[in-house]
Structure formats: structure tokens, C-alpha cells
Amino acid sequence: MSLYSYDWIVIGAGITGASLAYELAKKGLKVLLLEKESNPANATHYSYGGLAYWSGTTPQTRQLFAAGIELHRNLGEELDADTGFREIDLLLTINSGENPETYYQNYRHFALKPELLTITEACTKEPLLNPKAIAGVLKFPHGQINPTATTQAYQRAFCRLGGELRIEKVQQLQRQGTQIQGVITKQNSYNSPNTVLCAGGLISHLLQSVGISYQVQFTHEQILVTPPVHLPLNSIIMPAHLQRFQLEQGKATDSILDLGAVPFRDGHLILGQISTLNPNPEAILDHHQAQKRIREGIATLLPSLADLPANLAHCLVTFADPNYPLVGALSDYQGIYLFTGFTATLLFAPILARYFPHSPPSE
């Protein structure tokens, strides 16, 4: 088994790991980026690419979101690649029978206030909506990228800076006392005084491999992904009452469905999202039932999309718990960092990665 040494090892080459590795390499550091698969079916790959820069609620998040959207507006030029960035409206649907004014008031505390559209205005904006299924919509200005294209652009730019990207699954961390000294893969052993975990739902397993107990929260996500289609859907459609957040906050249990449709520039769509709490990252879910559940929901909200050809996709999505910060150094250990679990990952991760090399945060 070979032994290599680096200034930093980054585990996980999704949007979080790729952007962080790139920013570390920009500082002239010797960086190794490890990914377990050449085409990983991870949260980045199946993300809808949304950039909700309107959604800051505190001075800090408003500042970060404003910086994040400006980063994305210029990122293609910086990375010399097409990231798929575009400005696009977001329509948050309010279910029939609910009070639109209540939702409007609930969303007024965000950095940008929504525009409340009537049923007629909403269906004029998006004719594919079923007017009988909604009481109105909230319209926000929004951004979108192609998350896979953006991640690959970061990876290529990282390699141009002299970084090394290797497709090797990390089997365990190297630990000496309270010091993490690198990682071991099936093929090699790598040494580094700094190892950062960006591997989402697999982080707990890696830490447990060296006897470190640290709870990383995640859900199993199931969505439908269509091939490119020719339909007049020009906005991102999502529910105003997003149940996923209730699941993350412990206010819902088991499995929930959020209905929506997300178009991409190449014409393909993501439909629906089932979020399931299961502590086993290798859990096998019922894909047939999930597809049926999503299609039945879409048939009510967007009937013309319900029978489109589509494949069901499954991935893990991490989220932060207030008691478990997921950015910075692990207390009681040296040489080990977390960089994962963001809300609004595509906005937060790239901009925080830019700040990280200057002064890696700690708990």
C-alpha cells in the first residue's frame, strides 16, 4: 500500500467538497480530493439547482446569500465553464382551501418579499398548473444552476491548479490518539495534518470507523427525473408549505411528500420529492410505491406532467441540527473538519468555501 502526503485531504467531491478543494488549492496548498465513484448518485447530482437568494432572515444569512448569488453570477467566467446559471422565477403553490394571505404574511420576513398571485394570475404565468388544486401562489425571483455541471467545473479548475482528484472509496480515517493523520482507501494510504469530511450521510460511518461518535443527520430522498421534454414550464414550482423542513425539525415523522416540478435549461425535469427518515444510509426503500405516490400527487397539481417517462432516483441529503454544527473543526480532536449539512447548500457552500481557507472555523 502506497503512502502519500498532502496539506489537506477533502473527502467527497460533490458541490461542497469540490468547491472547498478548489478554494484550498487557490491558496497554493497541496490538496487531495477523494470521491468513491466516478459518477456518484449523490445529493449534488439530484439537486434541483435552486439558489434562493431571497430567503435570508438574519443580517448574516442575508449577507451570505447576497454574496453567494453574486459568486454564481460570475462563477462560469472564473471557472471557464458553463455552470448552467440562469435567473428564473420560483412559484410557491398554496393548496386549494388554504388562505393565501396567511402564507404571504409568513413569507414577508425574508430578505425579498414575495408577490402574491391569484389563481388566474398563477395559471396565466404557468398554464400547466391545475387551477382547482391551488388557492394562489407566491412568486419570488430565484436563481438556478446545473449542479452537476457546476461541480464538474469546480473539479476541473481544481485539477488545473495542481490539485489531485482520485476515485477511491475511503475505508477509514487514520487516528493516533486525538489526532486524525489521514485516510486509508482500498488502494492507498494518505497522510495529512488536515482532513475535511464533505461526504454527507456517510460521515457518521467514517467517524465511527475510528471510534468517534458524532451524529450527522440525513434523510433519504426519492424523486422522479425525466429526460428532456418539450413543455411550456418556465418557472420552478414548489409548495409554500414545505414539509421537508418540518421533518428536519422533528415536527413530522417517517416519510413525507413535497409536490413540485423543476425544469432545467436542457429540458429535463425533476418531479416531486419524498423525504424519509431512516438511520441506515444503506436502507433499501420501496421505489415502486414512491414513484406511484409522486405521480398521483403530480396528477393533481400538474396533470400534464403525471405520465411523463421518468426514472426514480434515490440519494442521501444531510441537514444541520442546532446542537450539531457541521462546519468547522471537531472539538476534542485535531486535524479533522466537517463541511456539510447546509440548508441552501448551493448558495452557502461555495461562498463559505471561499472564506474557509483564510481561517478554518471551529465549533
Helices and strands as residue ranges (DSSP letters): E 2-5, E 8-11, H 15-26, E 31-35, E 50-51, H 59-79, E 86-95, H 100-106, E 115-117, H 119-125, G 131-133, E 134-144, H 147-160, E 164-167, E 170-176, E 179-185, E 188-191, E 195-197, G 200-202, H 203-208, E 217-225, E 236-239, H 243-248, E 255-263, E 269-276, H 287-301, G 303-305, E 311-319, E 327-329, E 336-339, H 345-355
